[in-house]
Each structure stands twice: as C-alpha cells, then as structure tokens.
C-alpha cells in the first residue's frame, strides 16, 4: 500500500467525498463516535481526524474527566 492509499483508508480530511446519489453511489460516510484523535464510522473503521483542526481546536474526543473538571471550575466562578 502506498501513502495515498493509506491516507484514503485511514485519514479523514476536509472535503472528503461523502457518498454520491444515484446508481453506483457509495454508502454515506457517518461518524458515530470519537476517541482521542480518532473517529469511527458506522462500520467501526477507525480514522485519524485530520479535519477538525480547520473548524475547532484539535483536542480530541472522550476526555470526560477533563470536561468535568472544567465544568466544576466554571460553576464555582458563578457562585
């Protein structure tokens, strides 16, 4: 497998083709969950999320402990 083929199989990039309408179209790509720097599609395939940095800070997914801590601190500022 060359680098281009590896990227097509494992890297989610901006403007990635997402299915098509009509005969011969591909199944729609649906992200179902994220974990760290990875996202998973509805078939369970893991991809590196190379797209999120364009629209938000790439912190990853699934950091429940850090989110809870930040939330607790923000709530304490309101009191």
FENSULUR-V122405 format. One record per residue. N is the residue number from 1. RES is the residue in one letter. SS is DSSP state (@ for helix, = for strand, . for the rest). NEAR is the number of other C-alpha atoms within 8 Angstrom. Layout:
N:RES:SS:NEAR ; N:RES:SS:NEAR
This chain:
1:X:.:4 ; 2:X:.:5 ; 3:X:@:6 ; 4:X:@:6 ; 5:X:@:8 ; 6:X:@:10 ; 7:X:@:8 ; 8:X:@:8 ; 9:X:@:7 ; 10:X:@:9 ; 11:X:=:11 ; 12:X:=:11 ; 13:X:.:8 ; 14:X:.:7 ; 15:X:.:4 ; 16:X:.:6 ; 17:X:.:4 ; 18:X:.:8 ; 19:X:.:9 ; 20:X:.:8 ; 21:X:.:5 ; 22:X:.:5 ; 23:X:.:4 ; 24:X:.:4 ; 25:X:.:8 ; 26:X:.:7 ; 27:X:.:7 ; 28:X:.:7 ; 29:X:.:8 ; 30:X:.:6 ; 31:X:=:9 ; 32:X:=:8 ; 33:X:=:7 ; 34:X:=:12 ; 35:X:=:9 ; 36:X:=:9 ; 37:X:.:11 ; 38:X:=:12 ; 39:X:=:13 ; 40:X:=:13 ; 41:X:=:12 ; 42:X:.:9 ; 43:X:.:5 ; 44:X:.:6 ; 45:X:.:7 ; 46:X:=:9 ; 47:X:=:11 ; 48:X:=:10 ; 49:X:=:11 ; 50:X:.:9 ; 51:X:.:9 ; 52:X:@:9 ; 53:X:@:8 ; 54:X:@:7 ; 55:X:.:6 ; 56:X:.:6 ; 57:X:.:7 ; 58:X:.:7 ; 59:X:.:6 ; 60:X:.:10 ; 61:X:=:9 ; 62:X:.:7 ; 63:X:.:8 ; 64:X:@:6 ; 65:X:@:6 ; 66:X:@:7 ; 67:X:@:8 ; 68:X:@:8 ; 69:X:@:8 ; 70:X:@:8 ; 71:X:@:8 ; 72:X:@:8 ; 73:X:@:8 ; 74:X:@:8 ; 75:X:@:8 ; 76:X:@:7 ; 77:X:@:6 ; 78:X:@:5 ; 79:X:.:4
